Amino acid sequence: MSQENRNIRFLLTGAGGLIGSQLLLRLKSRGYVVAGLARGAPTDTELIECDLASPGELGRALSLASPDLILHAAGSLLGADPALAVEGYYNNLIAMAHVLRAATKQGVKRLILIFKYGLWHILPDQPGPRGTMSPAKLVRTQQSSLRTVPEGSC
């Protein structure tokens, strides 16, 4: 990658999670500027504590990081219990709506969605929900055009 591409400022949601933490380490080791967001971030880390359910917290984090690109890797785990899966879908969709709205307000033009649930379809030997990603992925993908999410819609 060229030096110019390394000047891109990233904002990584879910930086304290399984995939996000590894992505954060890899990007930083390659010289990228990355601000990592995590819910309940430990005070002894460089992560920014941010609950994506709070538009105010997310807006402040984006203002602080001033990213060129958002890597959205945060998400609630979906359990095998259908009631928990519904709650997980809801939380993930609300978080996505908040990320889209904040990105639009901040003027961020690029957003990459990282769907960790898709791994369950690729790795059938791993435990986890099967076939439950498609509805949420469809909605999140359709919303990912960075169009404005109307105030009060979530």
KEKE-3310 file (N, C-alpha, C; in steps of 0.2 Angstrom, whole numbers, plus 5000, padded with zeros to 4 digits):
npx = (5004:5002:5010:5001:4989:4991:4988:4975:4962:4956:4941:4936:4923:4918:4931:4936:4932:4932:4935:4937:4947:4958:4959:4962:4975:4982:4980:4986:4999:5004:5005:4994:4983:4972:4957:4950:4934:4925:4913:4912:4926:4942:4951:4965:4968:4970:4958:4943:4930:4913:4896:4887:4873:4870:4868:4873:4886:4892:4893:4901:4913:4916:4918:4929:4938:4938:4936:4941:4936:4925:4926:4915:4913:4906:4894:4880:4881:4872:4861:4856:4843:4828:4822:4832:4840:4831:4832:4846:4846:4839:4846:4858:4854:4849:4861:4868:4860:4863:4877:4877:4869:4877:4889:4885:4881:4894:4901:4907:4913:4915:4912:4914:4907:4908:4904:4902:4894:4892:4903:4898:4892:4902:4910:4906:4909:4910:4903:4887:4874:4864:4860:4853:4858:4854:4842:4845:4857:4853:4845:4854:4864:4856:4854:4867:4871:4874:4865:4854:4848:4832:4829:4823:4819:4824)
npy = (4994:5011:5026:5036:5030:5025:5036:5037:5039:5028:5023:5011:5001:4990:4986:4980:4967:4950:4949:4963:4967:4960:4965:4978:4977:4972:4982:4993:4988:4989:5002:5011:5024:5022:5023:5015:5009:5003:4995:4998:4999:4995:5005:5005:5004:5009:5011:5019:5022:5018:5017:5010:5011:5023:5038:5050:5048:5041:5051:5060:5052:5050:5064:5066:5056:5059:5052:5045:5034:5021:5006:4995:4984:4980:4971:4962:4946:4933:4922:4904:4903:4909:4920:4928:4929:4938:4949:4952:4955:4966:4975:4976:4981:4994:4999:4999:5009:5020:5021:5024:5036:5045:5044:5050:5063:5067:5067:5057:5047:5034:5017:5001:4986:4973:4957:4947:4936:4929:4921:4909:4903:4899:4892:4878:4869:4876:4882:4890:4901:4896:4900:4912:4924:4930:4939:4951:4954:4958:4969:4977:4979:4985:4997:5002:5012:5024:5033:5046:5042:5045:5056:5050:5038:5027)
npz = (5000:4997:5004:5005:5006:5019:5027:5029:5041:5052:5060:5071:5076:5089:5094:5105:5104:5097:5083:5080:5089:5084:5071:5074:5080:5069:5059:5066:5067:5055:5052:5052:5056:5069:5078:5091:5096:5110:5120:5137:5138:5145:5157:5156:5142:5125:5119:5115:5126:5121:5119:5107:5107:5112:5104:5107:5113:5103:5093:5099:5099:5086:5082:5089:5084:5070:5058:5041:5037:5042:5051:5054:5066:5077:5087:5094:5101:5095:5102:5103:5108:5102:5107:5112:5101:5093:5101:5100:5086:5086:5094:5086:5074:5078:5083:5071:5064:5072:5069:5055:5055:5063:5055:5043:5048:5052:5040:5035:5022:5019:5023:5030:5033:5044:5046:5058:5060:5049:5048:5054:5045:5036:5043:5047:5058:5069:5085:5086:5080:5066:5050:5054:5051:5039:5038:5046:5040:5027:5029:5036:5026:5016:5022:5022:5013:5017:5018:5025:5041:5047:5061:5076:5071:5077)
capx = (5000:5006:5010:4995:4984:4992:4986:4968:4961:4950:4937:4934:4919:4919:4938:4937:4929:4936:4937:4939:4954:4963:4960:4965:4982:4985:4981:4991:5006:5005:5006:4988:4980:4966:4954:4946:4929:4923:4908:4915:4933:4946:4954:4972:4969:4970:4952:4938:4924:4908:4891:4884:4866:4870:4870:4878:4893:4895:4894:4907:4918:4917:4921:4936:4943:4938:4939:4940:4933:4923:4925:4909:4914:4903:4888:4878:4881:4865:4861:4852:4837:4825:4820:4839:4842:4827:4835:4852:4845:4836:4852:4863:4851:4849:4868:4870:4857:4867:4883:4875:4867:4883:4894:4882:4882:4901:4903:4911:4910:4916:4910:4915:4903:4911:4898:4905:4889:4893:4908:4895:4890:4908:4914:4900:4911:4910:4896:4884:4868:4865:4854:4850:4861:4852:4837:4848:4862:4850:4843:4860:4867:4852:4855:4874:4872:4876:4859:4853:4843:4829:4829:4817:4817:4826)
capy = (5000:5018:5030:5040:5026:5024:5042:5036:5038:5023:5022:5004:4999:4983:4985:4976:4960:4945:4951:4969:4967:4957:4969:4984:4975:4971:4989:4997:4986:4991:5009:5015:5028:5019:5024:5009:5010:4997:4996:4996:4998:4995:5011:5004:5002:5015:5011:5024:5018:5020:5012:5012:5012:5031:5042:5056:5045:5039:5057:5063:5048:5052:5070:5065:5052:5062:5046:5045:5027:5017:4999:4993:4976:4979:4968:4958:4939:4930:4915:4899:4905:4913:4927:4931:4931:4944:4955:4953:4958:4973:4979:4977:4986:5000:5001:5001:5015:5025:5022:5027:5043:5048:5045:5055:5070:5069:5068:5051:5044:5026:5013:4994:4982:4967:4953:4941:4930:4926:4915:4903:4899:4897:4887:4874:4865:4880:4883:4897:4901:4894:4903:4917:4931:4933:4945:4956:4956:4961:4976:4981:4980:4990:5003:5004:5017:5030:5039:5048:5039:5050:5057:5047:5032:5021)
capz = (5000:4996:5010:5005:5009:5026:5030:5031:5048:5053:5066:5072:5081:5092:5094:5110:5102:5095:5077:5081:5093:5080:5066:5077:5081:5062:5056:5069:5066:5048:5052:5051:5062:5070:5084:5092:5100:5113:5125:5143:5137:5151:5157:5154:5135:5121:5117:5117:5128:5118:5119:5101:5108:5113:5098:5109:5114:5096:5090:5102:5097:5079:5082:5092:5079:5064:5053:5034:5035:5048:5050:5059:5068:5083:5087:5100:5099:5094:5105:5100:5110:5098:5110:5113:5094:5091:5105:5097:5080:5087:5096:5081:5069:5082:5083:5064:5062:5075:5066:5049:5056:5065:5049:5039:5051:5052:5033:5033:5015:5018:5029:5029:5038:5045:5048:5061:5060:5043:5050:5056:5038:5032:5047:5050:5064:5075:5088:5085:5076:5059:5046:5057:5049:5032:5038:5048:5035:5022:5032:5037:5019:5012:5025:5022:5007:5021:5017:5032:5045:5050:5068:5079:5068:5081)
cpx = (5004:5005:5004:4990:4984:4990:4979:4967:4955:4947:4934:4930:4920:4927:4940:4935:4934:4939:4940:4946:4959:4964:4963:4973:4985:4985:4986:4998:5008:5006:5000:4986:4973:4963:4949:4940:4927:4918:4912:4923:4937:4950:4962:4973:4969:4963:4948:4932:4918:4902:4887:4876:4865:4872:4874:4885:4896:4897:4900:4914:4920:4920:4928:4941:4943:4940:4937:4936:4931:4923:4920:4910:4910:4896:4887:4879:4873:4865:4856:4845:4834:4824:4827:4841:4838:4830:4842:4851:4843:4842:4857:4860:4851:4856:4870:4866:4861:4873:4882:4873:4873:4888:4891:4883:4890:4904:4908:4908:4911:4915:4910:4911:4906:4906:4901:4901:4890:4898:4904:4893:4896:4911:4909:4902:4911:4903:4893:4878:4869:4859:4851:4852:4857:4847:4841:4854:4859:4848:4849:4864:4863:4853:4862:4876:4874:4871:4857:4847:4839:4829:4823:4815:4819:4828)
cpy = (5006:5021:5034:5037:5025:5030:5042:5035:5034:5024:5015:5003:4992:4981:4981:4968:4956:4947:4958:4970:4965:4962:4976:4983:4975:4978:4993:4995:4987:4999:5014:5018:5025:5021:5019:5011:5003:4999:4993:4995:4999:5002:5011:5002:5009:5015:5016:5020:5022:5015:5015:5013:5020:5035:5048:5053:5043:5046:5060:5059:5049:5059:5070:5062:5056:5057:5048:5039:5024:5010:4997:4985:4975:4975:4963:4951:4937:4923:4910:4900:4910:4920:4931:4934:4937:4950:4957:4957:4965:4977:4981:4982:4993:5003:5003:5008:5021:5027:5026:5035:5047:5049:5050:5062:5072:5070:5062:5048:5037:5023:5005:4991:4975:4962:4947:4935:4926:4920:4909:4899:4896:4892:4883:4870:4869:4881:4889:4896:4900:4897:4909:4924:4934:4939:4951:4959:4960:4968:4980:4983:4985:4996:5006:5009:5023:5036:5040:5044:5044:5050:5053:5040:5026:5024)
cpz = (5000:5003:5010:5008:5016:5030:5031:5038:5049:5060:5066:5078:5083:5092:5100:5109:5099:5088:5077:5084:5088:5074:5068:5078:5074:5059:5059:5068:5059:5047:5051:5057:5063:5077:5085:5097:5103:5119:5131:5142:5144:5151:5155:5147:5132:5118:5119:5120:5124:5117:5112:5102:5110:5108:5101:5110:5107:5092:5092:5100:5090:5078:5084:5087:5072:5058:5046:5032:5042:5046:5056:5060:5074:5082:5093:5097:5099:5097:5101:5102:5105:5101:5111:5106:5092:5095:5102:5090:5081:5089:5090:5075:5072:5081:5076:5062:5065:5071:5059:5050:5058:5059:5045:5042:5051:5045:5031:5027:5014:5024:5027:5035:5038:5049:5051:5061:5054:5043:5051:5050:5035:5036:5051:5057:5070:5078:5086:5081:5069:5055:5049:5055:5043:5033:5040:5043:5030:5024:5032:5030:5016:5015:5024:5016:5010:5019:5024:5035:5049:5058:5071:5076:5072:5088)
residu = (MET:SER:GLN:GLU:ASN:ARG:ASN:ILE:ARG:PHE:LEU:LEU:THR:GLY:ALA:GLY:GLY:LEU:ILE:GLY:SER:GLN:LEU:LEU:LEU:ARG:LEU:LYS:SER:ARG:GLY:TYR:VAL:VAL:ALA:GLY:LEU:ALA:ARG:GLY:ALA:PRO:THR:ASP:THR:GLU:LEU:ILE:GLU:CYS:ASP:LEU:ALA:SER:PRO:GLY:GLU:LEU:GLY:ARG:ALA:LEU:SER:LEU:ALA:SER:PRO:ASP:LEU:ILE:LEU:HIS:ALA:ALA:GLY:SER:LEU:LEU:GLY:ALA:ASP:PRO:ALA:LEU:ALA:VAL:GLU:GLY:TYR:TYR:ASN:ASN:LEU:ILE:ALA:MET:ALA:HIS:VAL:LEU:ARG:ALA:ALA:THR:LYS:GLN:GLY:VAL:LYS:ARG:LEU:ILE:LEU:ILE:PHE:LYS:TYR:GLY:LEU:TRP:HIS:ILE:LEU:PRO:ASP:GLN:PRO:GLY:PRO:ARG:GLY:THR:MET:SER:PRO:ALA:LYS:LEU:VAL:ARG:THR:GLN:GLN:SER:SER:LEU:ARG:THR:VAL:PRO:GLU:GLY:SER:CYS)
# end
